[in-house]
Amino acid sequence: MDFNDPINLRRFCFEMVRASDENEQWSDKCSFEALKSRLDICTACEHFRDVGSDQSYKSVSCAKCECKLLSKVSSIDESCPIDKWGYDVEGWYKQFFGVYVREIPEEYSKIFYDAGMVTEIEEDEDELIETDTTNETETIEDELNEDQTNTESSNN
């Protein structure tokens, strides 16, 4: 791997953070687009199952990996066990990469600044880290619960 290539180095940064035991600061909710895409894929999958009787989206899981589906599909650093979707690398780049670059040694961060991948930002770094996708996740849950209710009504 050529570490002087900013694209390779950026991907390496993501992989290092993802593999780190201390990645909670850099691991958060995936982008809305990734969440929607993942849910669409999972709900159409043969391993998708509703494990509860409370008719809520929170009761669904994957029969292949036994995950709590909403938790898994909403995380940047999770992937499908049968490779139907992967990590939300682009979401991580958008949410955390600029903040991460400001914390690495200057000789490495300079590569990203010179390549135009990161610009000097005068915003408070804490604001950059705290990207809230809670409302987007709740909207997806509401839509899925409504779809499930409509399907059940039409079957009766």
Helices and strands as residue ranges (DSSP letters): H 6-19, G 23-25, H 32-44, E 48-50, G 57-59, E 60-62, H 69-73, H 89-92, I 93-97, H 98-103, H 106-114, H 125-129, H 134-155
